[in-house]
Amino acid sequence: MNNARRVNMQRRDQLEGDLDRPRYHYLPPANWMNDPNGLIQWKGEYHLFYQYNPYGPIHARIHWGHAVSRDLVHWTDLPVALTPAPDGSDAEGCWSGCAVDNNGVPTLLYTGVHPQVVCMATGSDDLVSWQSYSGNPVIKGPPLEIAEQTGGHFRDPFVWKEEEDGYWYMLMGTKQEGVGGLTLLYCSSNLIHWEYLHPLMAGDLHRQEPLWTGTMWECPNFLIFGDRRVLLISIQAASNELLHTLYFVGDYQDRHFTPRLEGILVYGDYFYAPQVMRDEQGRYLMWGWIREGREQRAVDEAGWAGVMSLPIVISLEPGDNLKLEPAPELTHLRRAHRRYENLEITPGESNFLRGIGGDCLEIVAEFEPDQLDRFEFKLRCSPNGEEETRLIYRSTGQQIVLDREKSSLNPAVDRAAGTAPVKLEPGETLKLHIFLDRSVVEVFVNYRSCLASRIYPTRGDSLGVNLNGLEGVVKLKSLDIWTIESIWESN
């Protein structure tokens, strides 16, 4: 084991006792993390880059952290990939971008700041060493015709190659003051010289229905599903407040995108800035940044901030419905298992889960559609009910609510509820797939809706799990609960 890896493992071991720190979601050994970047599968291995401050748990002096995995589950920390160059275009930070295979040459395109420009770097064959392109920046800023209206916002290149014409294409996130967010389309034959084409899509900050599209767009992704395309955009409010990620499904012809369906990608307002990659199996894999929900003083004391979501397989069903599923490789982390079948849950306290609990769990529950009124899962419950997180299903309104009112005794943490819609076909069973990883909760609802959030219980005994009926009789078809091991135990 080399010295750098030994230091990283020591830092992880030092923080292992932090009961808020996830054990099977990826996060750096310490300090600050935000957006996933540069996702690529190279020589059979998955590479995850990410926004990283190696000096503290705040967003400053941004580098690119780097980790690698052979199985999509267990990760090894690698040396920092990109470091701001004092005299370079990225002197004040190496912000978000992507990775591509340019005829066998691993290549990163990313945002240099300030001003915000597009930079390029090429890597060694093992992706450990990176060299900045001597001609950086490859794009010096937004197009002249809108430059004065962007407020300096011009970032997060997402690059792909079109099979039909063999050209590289790039999307950039920006804004137009008083109008809304924009994603700009560029074209290149060599990744160095780029031609601006036009906005691929524009938002309207004055439109409220069916969704408000914010004032600023960033972190674009463009997914190809045959003759259908999916555009992902993370949106901000005027105060630079991070909101959530939107998706748009539509057609792409003659370099123009025509959306016909839109929605929120992941609910809860904690999942942000996702990036996708296509692996050797042809799957689109997605990670997102799951933000903190506690005050900065607590983050400073903890010494770390930010978590990656689980790897999510994103696909497109007939009817243009997005499907979000946890990567099946995650099943390798399952350990102790309990299963229940064909039970009726009546209103009032249920005790059949007594003795089951933990802070690192996977739960899969399936409910019959008839007589499915209102029920709740309770997670991270203290024995006296002082702390608990409630996941409530409401047939009226067809929604799942993550109630965090009693999730923590710490008054400084965010207690706002998260809500996600439930989209069921007639006669379809309701399936909840829940991942609990200390302070992280991710919930998949029939793999058509997803909700992500953070909780911060203060009591060490807030480990209980329960399932209660709230209205009517709930017919439980099956319930599986596993304990989940750390992704570092086998590293």
CORHUBEL-V342243 format. One line per field, one symbol per residue. phi: phi as a letter, one per 30 degrees, with the letter a starting at -180 (. if undefined). A space follows every 50 residues. Layout:
# CORHUBEL-V342243
phi->???
This chain:
# CORHUBEL-V342243
phi->.dddddddddddddcddddcdecbcdadeaicbbedbhdacbhiccccca dacdcldbdahdccdabbbccibcbcdcdedbbececcdceckcddabbb cchjcdbcbbccbcddbccbbccddcidcbbdddceddbdldeedbedcc iidaaidbbbcdddciddbbcbcabbeickdbbccbbacbiccccdcadd abcbdddcbdbdcicbcbhdbbccbidcbbccbccbcediddcaccbbca cbbhibccdbbbaddbdjiccbhdbcbccddidccbbbdcddbbdddddd ddiaajbddddcdcbbdeiiddcbbdedddddddbebbbbbhccccejdc cdcejclkcbbbbbbbbdddhccaabccbhddecidcacccccbddjhbc bcccecdaddddcdcddcbbdcccdeiddcbcccccbhccbbbcchhcbb bbabbbecddcdbdbabbdcbiccccdabcbbdbdddcdcd
